[in-house]
Amino acid sequence: MNDAITVPEAPPTRSLDHHLLHEATTMALYVAIVVEAALLTLWINQGPGERSEVHGVELVALIWGTTIGLALAHLFAFRLAGRAFVYEGTNSHGRVAAAQLAGAAAVAALCSIPGLFASDANDLPFSLYVPEIIIGVAGYLTARTSGSSKVWALAIGVGASALGLLIAMAKNVLGGH
């Protein structure tokens, strides 16, 4: 009989790069859901068989305007709260902010591709798929890096996409759109 107490190992410490990737990914997922909600509003408010009044460059402007507004609001809150509650050194906030902006810009750039290259009739529907793909890929990669099988990771990715869509829809319903 062994009466020794087993102490669990401490979780591995994460590098600054890991922290910055976490911040970029978090912002990217947040922006993906909010951009998707904005695009859903356009799609829901168009009549059957109609094309959206917002397409092409206007659609790209909506995507980037939503992204920039959200990123600036987040950075304002992040900086204000960070100054009050956290001290991580003089440069850490700038690097985290840059990572968050990079995550937001990546989502906006990917969501803009259909607006720039698809026909006016198809750019909104194609743009709606992009946030779902981003969320699904993030769910898949998270599951794979946590040791899940490819099949289970795929299920998690699909589930993450569905949950992201439900959150975007809830945002619209609660916002009265």
C-alpha positions as CSV (number, residue, x, y, z in Angstrom):
1,M,0.0,0.0,0.0
2,N,1.4,3.4,-1.0
3,D,0.3,6.3,1.1
4,A,2.2,8.9,-0.8
5,I,0.3,11.9,-1.9
6,T,0.4,12.6,-5.6
7,V,0.7,16.2,-6.5
8,P,-0.5,17.1,-10.0
9,E,2.1,18.6,-12.2
10,A,1.8,22.3,-12.7
11,P,0.5,23.3,-16.2
12,P,3.3,24.3,-18.5
13,T,4.0,28.0,-18.6
14,R,3.0,29.6,-21.9
15,S,5.3,31.8,-23.9
16,L,4.5,35.4,-24.8
17,D,4.0,34.3,-28.4
18,H,1.4,31.8,-27.2
19,H,-0.4,34.6,-25.2
20,L,-0.4,36.9,-28.3
21,L,-1.8,34.1,-30.5
22,H,-4.5,33.6,-27.9
23,E,-5.4,37.3,-28.0
24,A,-5.4,37.4,-31.8
25,T,-7.6,34.3,-32.0
26,T,-10.0,35.6,-29.3
27,M,-10.4,38.9,-31.2
28,A,-10.8,37.1,-34.5
29,L,-13.6,34.9,-33.2
30,Y,-15.3,37.8,-31.6
31,V,-15.2,39.9,-34.8
32,A,-16.3,36.9,-36.9
33,I,-19.5,36.6,-34.8
34,V,-20.2,40.3,-34.9
35,V,-19.5,40.6,-38.6
36,E,-21.7,37.6,-39.2
37,A,-24.5,39.2,-37.3
38,A,-24.2,42.3,-39.4
39,L,-24.3,40.3,-42.6
40,L,-27.2,38.2,-41.4
41,T,-29.2,41.5,-40.8
42,L,-28.7,42.4,-44.5
43,W,-29.6,38.9,-45.6
44,I,-32.7,38.6,-43.4
45,N,-34.0,42.1,-44.4
46,Q,-33.9,41.5,-48.2
47,G,-37.0,40.2,-49.8
48,P,-37.2,36.7,-51.4
49,G,-35.4,36.6,-54.7
50,E,-34.0,40.1,-54.1
51,R,-30.3,40.9,-54.0
52,S,-29.0,42.9,-51.1
53,E,-28.8,46.7,-51.6
54,V,-25.3,46.5,-50.1
55,H,-22.8,44.7,-52.2
56,G,-19.4,45.0,-53.7
57,V,-17.4,47.9,-52.3
58,E,-20.3,48.8,-49.9
59,L,-20.3,45.3,-48.5
60,V,-16.5,45.5,-48.0
61,A,-17.0,48.9,-46.3
62,L,-19.6,47.5,-44.0
63,I,-17.3,44.6,-43.0
64,W,-14.3,46.8,-42.4
65,G,-16.4,49.5,-40.6
66,T,-17.9,46.9,-38.3
67,T,-14.5,45.3,-37.7
68,I,-12.7,48.6,-37.0
69,G,-15.4,49.9,-34.8
70,L,-15.4,46.8,-32.7
71,A,-11.6,46.6,-32.5
72,L,-11.4,50.2,-31.4
73,A,-14.1,49.8,-28.8
74,H,-12.3,46.7,-27.5
75,L,-8.9,48.3,-27.4
76,F,-10.3,51.3,-25.5
77,A,-11.8,49.0,-22.9
78,F,-8.7,46.8,-22.8
79,R,-6.4,49.8,-22.3
80,L,-8.5,51.5,-19.7
81,A,-9.1,48.3,-17.7
82,G,-5.5,47.2,-18.2
83,R,-4.2,50.4,-16.7
84,A,-6.5,50.1,-13.7
85,F,-6.1,46.4,-12.9
86,V,-3.1,44.8,-14.6
87,Y,0.6,45.6,-14.9
88,E,2.6,43.5,-17.3
89,G,5.4,45.8,-18.3
90,T,5.6,48.8,-20.5
91,N,5.5,47.0,-23.9
92,S,3.1,44.1,-23.2
93,H,-0.1,46.1,-23.8
94,G,1.1,47.3,-27.2
95,R,2.0,43.8,-28.3
96,V,-1.3,42.4,-27.2
97,A,-3.2,45.3,-28.9
98,A,-1.2,44.6,-32.1
99,A,-2.1,40.9,-31.9
100,Q,-5.8,41.7,-31.4
101,L,-5.8,44.1,-34.3
102,A,-4.1,41.5,-36.5
103,G,-6.8,39.0,-35.6
104,A,-9.6,41.5,-36.4
105,A,-7.9,42.5,-39.7
106,A,-7.5,38.9,-40.7
107,V,-11.2,38.2,-40.3
108,A,-12.2,41.4,-42.2
109,A,-9.8,40.6,-45.0
110,L,-11.2,37.1,-45.4
111,C,-14.8,38.3,-45.2
112,S,-14.0,40.9,-47.8
113,I,-12.9,38.5,-50.5
114,P,-16.5,37.6,-51.7
115,G,-17.4,41.3,-51.8
116,L,-14.4,42.1,-54.0
117,F,-14.5,39.1,-56.3
118,A,-18.0,37.5,-56.3
119,S,-20.8,38.7,-58.5
120,D,-23.1,41.3,-56.9
121,A,-25.8,38.7,-56.6
122,N,-23.6,36.3,-54.7
123,D,-21.3,38.4,-52.6
124,L,-23.5,38.6,-49.5
125,P,-24.3,34.8,-49.4
126,F,-20.7,33.9,-49.9
127,S,-19.6,36.5,-47.3
128,L,-21.9,34.9,-44.8
129,Y,-20.0,31.6,-45.1
130,V,-16.6,33.1,-44.2
131,P,-17.2,33.8,-40.5
132,E,-18.6,30.3,-40.1
133,I,-15.6,28.8,-41.8
134,I,-13.3,30.8,-39.6
135,I,-15.1,29.7,-36.4
136,G,-15.2,26.1,-37.6
137,V,-11.5,26.0,-38.4
138,A,-10.7,27.5,-35.0
139,G,-12.9,24.8,-33.3
140,Y,-11.2,22.1,-35.3
141,L,-7.7,23.3,-34.6
142,T,-8.4,23.7,-30.9
143,A,-9.7,20.2,-30.7
144,R,-6.7,18.8,-32.7
145,T,-4.1,20.6,-30.5
146,S,-6.0,19.2,-27.4
147,G,-5.4,15.7,-28.7
148,S,-8.8,14.9,-30.3
149,S,-9.1,12.6,-33.3
150,K,-9.7,14.2,-36.7
151,V,-13.3,12.9,-36.7
152,W,-14.0,14.3,-33.2
153,A,-12.2,17.6,-34.1
154,L,-14.4,17.9,-37.2
155,A,-17.5,17.4,-35.1
156,I,-16.2,20.1,-32.7
157,G,-15.5,22.4,-35.6
158,V,-19.0,22.0,-37.0
159,G,-20.5,22.5,-33.5
160,A,-18.4,25.6,-33.0
161,S,-19.7,27.0,-36.4
162,A,-23.3,26.2,-35.4
163,L,-22.9,27.8,-32.0
164,G,-21.3,30.9,-33.6
165,L,-24.3,31.2,-36.0
166,L,-26.7,30.8,-33.1
167,I,-24.9,33.6,-31.1
168,A,-25.0,35.9,-34.2
169,M,-28.7,35.1,-34.6
170,A,-29.4,35.8,-30.9
171,K,-27.6,39.1,-31.2
172,N,-29.9,40.1,-34.1
173,V,-33.0,38.9,-32.3
174,L,-32.1,40.7,-29.1
175,G,-31.2,43.8,-31.1
176,G,-34.5,43.9,-32.8
177,H,-33.3,43.2,-36.3
